[in-house]
C-alpha cells in the first residue's frame, strides 16, 4: 500500500505549476526523522507548549518513508535532506532517535543535525556531534526549564550560551526555531538573534520558518530595523505559506540567504492555509485529522471544497513561486534557494568541523 495517496488534482498541480519551476536537484534543509518504536513517551505531568496539529499527520517518519515521500511528491527530481529527530523531552528520550538519525545519515549520505538539550555540557554536545557525524545542532523551545511560562521563553533558555560558544568554535550549523508569541517581530527574539551573531560570528545560524512569520502581521519591522545588521543570517521558509513573508525575506536578506525546507512529515498534510485575524488557519478535509476543536488552527471544510485541497508542501511551494515571480527571481536564484545555498552551507560546516 502506498504511503499516502497522490490524487489527480495533486498531479495536475505538480505538472502544471511546479515541475518546470523547480530545479532538478532539491535539498530539503529542515526535516524530521524518527521512529515511534524508539521514542520515549512524554511524562504526563510535563506541560504542553506546542500546537497539536503537526502531530496528527504521522506517528513517525523513517528515512525510508522520507525518501518515498520525496519520490511521490517530486517525480523526476533528485531530492535530499538535512535531517534531525523529533519528539524530544530529555537527553535520554533523544538518544535512540539521535542515533537513528546518525545511522540514516550514513546510510543515505544525507547530512544531519544533532538534537541537543540545554542541560548538556558543551563537551558532551561536541562529543555527540563528532560521534554521530552531525554538522550542527537543533533544539526547541519546549526544552526550556519547566518553570518558565511559554510566553516568556527566550532563545538562551534552550540554546545556552556555553553550547553556542562551542558551536561558534566548530563553525557548526544552528537551526533556530524562535520562541515567543510575537514570533519574528518580537523584540526580545530580534535582540537575541543579533546578540548571537555578535558574540558567535562563526555559527552558521538558520532562522527556521522565517522566524515563524506565518502571516503578514508576524513580520513587523524585523528586516528593516533589526536583521539587516546581521547580513550573513540564513533563513528557511519551511512550513510557511505566507507569500508576504517569503517575499520580504528574499527582498531584504537576498536570495543567497534563503533556503527551502518541508518539516516532513508535517508537509504531507492536506491543507489550504488562510490568514484570519492575525493568525493562520489550516483548512482541512472533514474527518482526516480528528476533531478540529483540538487545535484553534484547524478548521474543516466541506467535502466539495476538500477535493481541491492538496499537500501543504505544494501550498508552500506555490507561495514561494508567487514570491519569486513578484521579485523577478531567475532560474539560478530559484535553484540556489531550493538547493545550492543549503548545499554550500552544509559543506562549509563539514569542512569546519571535520576538515573535509
C-alpha positions as CSV (number, residue, x, y, z in Angstrom):
1,X,0.0,0.0,0.0
2,X,1.2,3.5,-0.9
3,X,2.5,5.7,2.0
4,X,-0.2,8.2,1.1
5,X,-2.5,9.0,-1.8
6,X,-1.5,11.3,-4.7
7,X,-4.7,12.5,-6.3
8,X,-5.3,13.6,-9.9
9,X,-5.5,17.1,-8.5
10,X,-2.1,16.8,-6.8
11,X,-0.6,15.5,-10.1
12,X,-2.2,18.4,-12.1
13,X,-0.8,21.0,-9.7
14,X,2.7,19.5,-9.8
15,X,2.8,19.1,-13.6
16,X,1.2,22.5,-14.4
17,X,2.6,24.7,-11.7
18,X,5.7,23.2,-10.1
19,X,7.7,20.7,-12.2
20,X,9.2,23.2,-14.6
21,X,9.6,25.8,-11.9
22,X,11.6,23.6,-9.6
23,X,15.3,22.7,-10.3
24,X,16.3,19.1,-11.0
25,X,18.1,19.0,-7.6
26,X,16.4,19.9,-4.4
27,X,17.8,20.0,-0.8
28,X,15.2,20.0,2.0
29,X,17.1,21.8,4.7
30,X,14.6,21.1,7.5
31,X,13.0,17.7,8.0
32,X,12.4,15.3,10.9
33,X,13.3,11.6,11.0
34,X,12.4,9.4,14.0
35,X,10.8,6.1,14.8
36,X,7.9,5.7,17.2
37,X,9.4,2.5,18.5
38,X,12.5,4.4,19.7
39,X,10.5,7.3,21.2
40,X,10.2,7.6,25.0
41,X,6.7,8.8,26.0
42,X,6.5,12.3,27.3
43,X,5.8,12.5,31.1
44,X,2.2,13.1,31.8
45,X,2.9,16.0,34.1
46,X,5.0,17.9,31.6
47,X,3.2,21.0,30.4
48,X,2.4,21.3,26.7
49,X,4.0,24.3,25.0
50,X,3.3,23.4,21.4
51,X,0.3,23.3,19.0
52,X,-1.4,20.0,18.4
53,X,-2.0,19.8,14.7
54,X,1.5,18.8,13.5
55,X,1.4,15.6,15.5
56,X,-1.8,14.5,13.7
57,X,-0.1,13.9,10.3
58,X,2.1,10.9,11.1
59,X,3.3,8.9,14.2
60,X,6.8,8.8,12.9
61,X,9.0,9.3,9.8
62,X,11.6,6.7,8.9
63,X,14.2,7.6,6.5
64,X,12.7,5.2,4.1
65,X,9.3,7.0,4.4
66,X,11.0,10.3,3.8
67,X,12.7,9.0,0.6
68,X,9.3,7.6,-0.5
69,X,7.6,10.9,0.3
70,X,10.1,12.7,-2.0
71,X,9.5,10.1,-4.7
72,X,5.8,10.6,-4.6
73,X,5.7,14.3,-4.3
74,X,8.6,15.2,-6.6
75,X,8.7,12.9,-9.6
76,X,11.7,13.5,-11.9
77,X,13.6,15.4,-9.2
78,X,16.6,14.4,-7.1
79,X,15.8,15.3,-3.5
80,X,18.0,15.0,-0.4
81,X,17.6,16.3,3.1
82,X,19.2,17.9,6.2
83,X,17.7,15.7,8.9
84,X,17.1,15.8,12.6
85,X,14.9,14.0,15.0
86,X,11.7,15.0,16.8
87,X,9.7,14.2,19.9
88,X,12.5,15.1,22.4
89,X,11.8,16.0,26.0
90,X,15.0,14.9,27.7
91,X,18.6,13.8,26.9
92,X,17.6,10.2,27.3
93,X,14.5,10.5,25.2
94,X,16.5,11.8,22.3
95,X,19.4,9.3,22.5
96,X,17.9,6.4,20.5
97,X,16.4,8.7,17.8
98,X,19.6,10.8,17.5
99,X,21.5,7.6,16.9
100,X,18.9,6.5,14.4
101,X,19.3,9.8,12.5
102,X,23.1,9.3,12.5
103,X,22.7,5.8,11.1
104,X,20.2,7.1,8.5
105,X,22.7,9.9,7.5
106,X,25.5,7.3,7.0
107,X,23.2,5.1,5.0
108,X,21.8,7.7,2.7
109,X,24.7,10.2,2.6
110,X,22.3,12.9,3.7
111,X,23.6,15.3,6.3
112,X,22.1,15.6,9.8
113,X,21.9,17.8,12.9
114,X,22.1,16.6,16.5
115,X,19.1,17.3,18.6
116,X,20.6,18.9,21.7
117,X,19.2,19.5,25.2
118,X,20.0,22.7,27.2
119,X,21.3,20.6,30.2
120,X,24.1,19.1,28.1
121,X,27.6,20.4,28.6
122,X,29.4,21.9,25.5
123,X,31.9,18.9,25.7
124,X,29.0,16.4,25.6
125,X,27.3,18.1,22.7
126,X,30.6,18.3,20.7
127,X,31.3,14.6,21.5
128,X,27.8,13.6,20.3
129,X,28.2,15.7,17.1
130,X,31.6,14.1,16.3
131,X,30.5,10.6,17.2
132,X,27.4,10.8,15.0
133,X,28.9,12.7,12.1
134,X,26.5,15.6,12.6
135,X,27.0,19.1,11.1
136,X,25.4,21.1,13.9
137,X,22.5,21.2,16.3
138,X,18.8,21.7,16.5
139,X,16.8,22.3,19.7
140,X,13.4,23.5,20.7
141,X,11.6,26.0,23.0
142,X,9.8,23.1,24.6
143,X,13.1,22.0,26.3
144,X,13.4,25.3,28.2
145,X,13.1,24.8,32.0
146,X,9.6,23.9,33.0
147,X,9.2,26.8,35.4
148,X,9.4,29.3,32.6
149,X,5.9,30.2,31.2
150,X,5.7,29.5,27.4
151,X,5.2,33.2,26.5
152,X,8.4,34.1,28.4
153,X,10.8,31.6,27.0
154,X,13.9,33.1,25.4
155,X,16.4,31.7,23.0
156,X,19.1,31.2,25.5
157,X,16.7,29.1,27.7
158,X,17.1,26.2,25.2
159,X,20.3,27.2,23.4
160,X,22.6,28.2,26.4
161,X,25.5,30.4,25.5
162,X,28.0,27.8,26.6
163,X,26.7,25.5,23.8
164,X,26.6,28.3,21.3
165,X,30.2,29.3,22.1
166,X,31.3,25.7,21.3
167,X,29.2,25.8,18.0
168,X,31.0,29.0,17.1
169,X,34.4,27.4,17.7
170,X,33.3,24.5,15.5
171,X,31.7,26.6,12.8
172,X,28.6,24.4,13.1
173,X,25.1,24.9,11.9
174,X,22.5,26.0,14.5
175,X,18.9,25.6,13.4
176,X,16.9,28.1,15.4
177,X,13.1,27.8,15.9
178,X,12.5,31.1,17.8
179,X,10.0,31.2,20.7
180,X,7.5,33.8,22.0
181,X,4.1,34.9,20.8
182,X,5.4,37.8,18.9
183,X,7.3,35.4,16.6
184,X,9.7,37.2,14.1
185,X,8.7,40.7,15.2
186,X,9.3,40.0,18.9
187,X,12.0,42.5,20.1
188,X,13.5,40.0,22.6
189,X,13.9,37.4,19.8
190,X,15.4,40.0,17.5
191,X,17.9,41.4,20.0
192,X,19.0,37.9,21.0
193,X,19.5,36.9,17.3
194,X,21.7,39.9,16.9
195,X,23.5,39.0,20.2
196,X,24.2,35.5,18.9
197,X,25.7,36.9,15.7
198,X,27.8,39.5,17.5
199,X,29.2,37.1,20.1
200,X,29.4,34.0,18.0
201,X,30.0,35.1,14.4
202,X,31.2,31.7,13.1
203,X,27.9,30.0,13.9
204,X,26.1,29.1,10.7
205,X,22.7,30.3,12.0
206,X,19.5,29.4,10.3
207,X,16.3,31.2,11.3
208,X,13.7,28.4,10.8
209,X,10.3,29.1,9.2
210,X,11.3,32.8,8.5
211,X,11.1,33.2,12.3
212,X,7.6,31.6,12.4
213,X,6.2,34.6,10.4
214,X,3.2,32.6,9.1
215,X,1.1,35.7,8.5
216,X,1.9,39.3,7.4
217,X,1.4,40.6,10.9
218,X,4.3,38.4,12.2
219,X,6.9,40.2,10.1
220,X,6.7,43.7,11.6
221,X,9.9,45.7,11.4
222,X,12.2,42.7,11.8
223,X,14.1,43.2,8.5
224,X,14.1,47.0,8.2
225,X,15.1,47.8,11.8
226,X,17.0,44.7,13.1
227,X,18.1,41.9,10.9
228,X,19.9,44.0,8.3
229,X,22.6,44.2,10.9
230,X,23.3,40.5,10.5
231,X,23.7,40.1,6.8
232,X,25.1,36.6,6.9
233,X,22.0,35.1,8.6
234,X,20.3,32.2,6.7
235,X,16.6,31.6,6.6
236,X,14.4,28.7,5.7
237,X,10.8,29.1,4.6
238,X,9.8,25.7,6.0
239,X,6.1,25.2,6.5
240,X,5.4,28.8,5.5
241,X,2.7,29.6,3.0
242,X,2.8,33.4,3.7
243,X,3.7,34.9,0.3
244,X,4.4,38.3,2.0
245,X,6.9,36.8,4.5
246,X,8.6,34.8,1.7
247,X,8.8,37.9,-0.5
248,X,10.1,40.1,2.4
249,X,12.9,37.6,3.4
250,X,14.1,37.2,-0.2
251,X,13.9,41.0,-0.8
252,X,15.8,42.0,2.4
253,X,18.1,39.1,3.0
254,X,18.8,38.3,-0.7
255,X,18.1,35.0,-2.4
256,X,21.6,33.8,-1.4
257,X,20.4,33.6,2.2
258,X,17.1,31.8,1.7
259,X,16.5,28.0,1.7
260,X,13.7,25.5,1.1
261,X,12.5,23.2,3.9
262,X,9.5,21.0,4.5
263,X,9.3,20.0,8.2
264,X,8.4,16.5,6.9
265,X,6.3,14.5,7.7
266,X,4.2,17.6,8.6
267,X,4.0,18.9,5.0
268,X,2.4,15.6,3.8
269,X,-0.7,17.2,5.4
270,X,-3.6,18.1,3.2
271,X,-4.4,21.7,3.9
272,X,-5.1,25.1,2.5
273,X,-3.8,27.7,4.8
274,X,-5.5,31.1,5.2
275,X,-4.8,34.2,7.3
276,X,-7.5,35.3,9.6
277,X,-7.5,37.9,12.4
278,X,-3.7,38.0,12.5
279,X,-3.2,34.2,12.7
280,X,-3.2,31.2,10.4
281,X,-5.9,28.6,9.9
282,X,-5.3,25.3,8.3
283,X,-8.4,24.3,6.3
284,X,-8.5,20.5,6.2
285,X,-10.8,17.8,4.7
286,X,-13.5,16.6,7.1
287,X,-12.6,13.7,9.4
288,X,-9.0,13.4,8.2
289,X,-7.3,14.8,11.3
290,X,-9.8,14.0,14.1
291,X,-11.8,16.6,15.9
292,X,-10.8,20.1,14.7
293,X,-11.7,21.6,18.1
294,X,-8.5,20.1,19.5
295,X,-6.5,23.0,17.9
296,X,-7.5,26.5,17.2
297,X,-5.5,26.5,13.9
298,X,-7.7,23.7,12.4
299,X,-10.9,24.1,10.5
300,X,-12.7,21.5,8.4
301,X,-14.2,22.4,5.0
302,X,-17.0,20.8,3.0
303,X,-16.4,17.5,1.1
304,X,-16.7,19.5,-2.1
305,X,-14.0,22.0,-1.1
306,X,-11.8,19.2,0.3
307,X,-11.4,17.8,-3.2
308,X,-9.5,20.9,-4.2
309,X,-7.1,20.7,-1.2
310,X,-3.6,19.5,-2.0
311,X,-0.4,18.9,0.0
312,X,0.9,21.5,2.5
313,X,4.2,21.1,0.7
314,X,2.7,22.2,-2.6
315,X,1.0,25.1,-1.0
316,X,4.3,26.3,0.4
317,X,6.0,26.0,-3.0
318,X,3.2,27.8,-4.8
319,X,3.6,30.7,-2.3
320,X,7.3,30.6,-2.9
321,X,6.7,30.6,-6.7
322,X,4.5,33.7,-6.5
323,X,7.1,35.5,-4.4
324,X,9.8,34.7,-6.9
325,X,7.6,36.0,-9.8
326,X,6.9,39.2,-7.9
327,X,10.6,39.8,-7.3
328,X,11.7,38.6,-10.8
329,X,13.9,35.8,-9.5
330,X,15.6,33.9,-12.3
331,X,16.1,30.1,-12.6
332,X,19.6,30.2,-11.0
333,X,18.3,32.1,-8.0
334,X,15.4,29.6,-7.6
335,X,17.9,26.8,-7.9
336,X,20.1,28.4,-5.2
337,X,17.2,28.7,-2.8
338,X,16.0,25.2,-3.5
339,X,19.4,23.5,-3.4
340,X,22.6,25.5,-3.8
341,X,22.5,27.7,-0.7
342,X,21.9,24.7,1.6
343,X,24.5,22.6,-0.1
344,X,27.1,25.3,0.4
345,X,26.2,25.9,4.0
346,X,26.4,22.2,4.8
347,X,29.6,21.7,3.0
348,X,31.1,24.7,4.8
349,X,30.1,23.2,8.2
350,X,31.6,19.8,7.3
351,X,34.9,21.4,6.4
352,X,34.9,23.5,9.5
353,X,34.1,20.6,11.9
354,X,35.8,17.7,10.3
355,X,38.4,19.3,8.0
356,X,36.8,17.6,5.0
